Amino acid sequence: MARYADRLLADGERVALRGRQHVLATIIEGRVAWAIFVASLVLVILTLQLKAGGIRDLFGWLGLALLVIGLTWLTQIYVSWYAQDYVITNRRVMKVEGVLKKRSADSSLEKINDAVLEQSVLGRMLGYGDLDILTANEQSVDRYRMLSEAQTFKKTMLDEKHKLEQESFQIPAPPLRAPAQMPEMVPATPMPAPAPATPAAPAEPAPREMSSDEITKALGDLADLRDRGAITPEEYEAKKADLLERL
């Protein structure tokens, strides 16, 4: 059965990694529910030790009520934990939460500058950590608390960002041309050998003409790389002039 996040994917978008909070987060966040559940078990055990009477009935009903409350609360916590979907695709990082009422937030990979990962000693032993995603303005876009397999999540995110930047910087190369068919050679009267001359330098192939749409897309990609500091303004102007010559 497809998850909610799968229905939010665009055409050509693929999932690289899925994650959620570590299961220990359900115990920490649900500590009150766990306390109620344990208290209900203690009351039930005490009820069984008492003699029949009003106090036993009171403890029995109180223990049963706490047991129902604790189990209902814990069920809600674990269902919410299972509904979490932290997804890395080849275009963005997406965070989906909620059971009936869904909340989805995403960050574009090309806008991410870095990610700050913090792990305690226990987090390193159990494989979880806190991950903050940073953008160009150095403000946290989203926070992932007690993220399971946090190191793998961060590495996969940065790998997909690097692949996206490489794809956006590539400019279509001119198509390869098949060599012209040589005509049949006809025997001719031998001519005297010419004097040796300096070999001419091979002519550079003329750049392929590009459509207006291709030129516009390539210029937009170059401008984005210049704004993020991936290329210098001089490199941008040189590439821009080269692209305009192909019109």
N, C-alpha and C positions, 0 to 999 in steps of 0.2 A: 504493500500500500504506500503510495507516494505521500511524503510529508508535506506540510504547509509550505516550507521553504522552496521545495521543488517547483511549486506552481508560480513562484516569483522570478524564476530564471528567465532571462531573455534568450532570443535566438542566438545560437552559437556559444552560449555560456555553459561551461562545464564545472562540475564540483571537483575540487582538488582535495578537500579534507572536511570532515564533520567533527564537531566536538560539543561538549557541554561542561557544566560544573562538575567537580569531583564529588563522588557520593558522600564524602565527609561533610560537604556543605549542608546536606539535608539534616545531619545530626546537629550541627552547630546552629543553623537557622531554626531548627525545630526542637531546641532544647526544652522549651516550655511544654510543648506537646509530649515529649518523652517523659518529662517529670510528672505530668498528669497521668500518663499511662502507667508508670511505675507505681505511683501512689494508689491507683485503682487496684493494681495487683496486690499491694500490701493490705488494703482494706478487705479484699476478698479472702485473703489468707487468714486475717484476723477474725473475720466473720465465721469462718469454718471452725475456729477454736472456741468461740463463745457458745454458751448455752442458749437454748431457744428463749426468746423474749423480745422485749421492745428494743433493747440496745442492739441486739443482733440484727433485727430487721432494719433498723436505722443504718447501721454500718453496711448491710447488704445492699440496700437501695442506693446509698451514697457511692459505694464502690462500683455498682453497675452503671450509674450515671457518669462517673469519671471515666470508666472504661470506654463507654460509647463516645464521649467527647474526645478522649485521647486517640482512639482508633480513627475517628472521622478526620481529625486534624492531621494526623500522620499520613493518611491516605491522600489528602489534598496536597500536602508538601511533596510527596513522592510523585504524584501525577504531574504536578507543575515542573518538577525536576526532569521527568521523562520528556515533557513537551518542549524543553529547551532545544534549540538547534543553532549552533554556532558554525557557520559555513564559510569556507574560503573557496572562491571560484577563480577563474582566470581573469576576472574583471573587478571583483570587489570582495569585501569581508561583510558578511551579513549575520545579524543577531536577531533570532526570533524567539519570543517568549510568550507565555500565556496558554491557557487551556481552551476556554470558550472565547474569550476576548483576546485576540492576538495582537502583539506589538512587534513590528519589524523595523530595524534600523540597520543601515549599511554605510560603509565607507569605501569610496572608490580607491583602487590600488594606486592609480597614478597620482592621487593627492596625498598619499601617505609618505612621510619623510622617514619615520623611524617608529620603533615600538619599545617601550620600557617594560622589562620583565623583572619582577621581584619575587624571590622564593625564600621562604624560611627554611630552617634545617629540616623541620618535619615535612615541609612542602617538597623539598628535594628528595626526601626518602620515599614519599608517597606519590610523587609525580604531579603536583599541582602548583599553581602560582598565580599572581595578580599581573595582568597584562594591560598596559595603557597604550592606546594607539595615538600617535602624534601626527599632526598635519603640518603644512608649511608655516602656519602662524604659531606653531609650538603650543597649541592648545589641545587637550585631550578630546578626541572625537567620541570615543566610547571606552568603557572600562569593563574588563572581564575579571570578576573576582573568583578566586579558587578554581581557576580554569584547569581542567584535567589535561594532562600531556601538554603543558604550557610551552615547553621548549620546542616540541614538534610543531605546535600551532604557529609560533612565531617564525620558525625557519621556513615552513611552507608558505606563509604569507609573503615573506621577503623574496622567496624564490619566484613566486608567481608575479610579483611586482617587477622583478628583473626581466622576466620573459616578456611581459607586456611592453616594457620600455624598448627592448630590442626589436619587437615586431613593429612598433610605431615609428621607429627611426629608419627602417628599411625603405629604400626608394626602388620602385620597379626597374629592373635592369632591361636594356634593349634586347629584343629577341635575337636569337642566333640565326644567321643567314646561311642557307645552303650554298656550297660553292657552285659557281656557274659551270655548266657542262662545256668541256673543251671540244672544239670542232676537230673533225678528222684532219690529220696532218697530210698535206700533199707534197710529194717530193719536189724539191726546187733546186735550181742551180746553186751549188755552194758559193757562198759569198766570203770574201776575205774577213778574217776575224777582226773586229774593231779593237781599237786601243783600249786597254784597261782603264776604267773610270772608277771614281769613288762611289761606292754603293749608297744609294739614296736611303734616307731614314724611312722606316715604314710609316705610312700615313695612319693617324689615329682614326678609329671608327667614329663616324658622326653620331652624336647623341640621338636617341630615339625621340620622335615627337610624342608628346603626351596630350591627352584630352584636358579640357578645362577643369573637369571634375577631379581628375587625378592631380593636376597642379594645385588646385585649391586645397585638397586634403593634405598633400605633402607640405604645403606652406603652413597649414594649421598645426601639423605635427611638429615642424621645425620651430615655430613660434612658441609652442608649449615647452619644448626642450630648452629653448633660450630663456624663457621665464623662470624655469626651475633650476637654471644654472648648469644643465647638462652639457651645453655647448656655449662658446663665447659669441658675442655679437659679431665679431669678424667672420667666424665660421658660418653664422646664420646668413650674413649678407652674401658670402660666397656661394652657399648652397641656393639661396634665393635667386641670384643672378643665373646660376646654372639651370634652374628649373624654368625661369622665364624664357631662356633661349630655346627651350624645347617646344614652346607654343607654335 
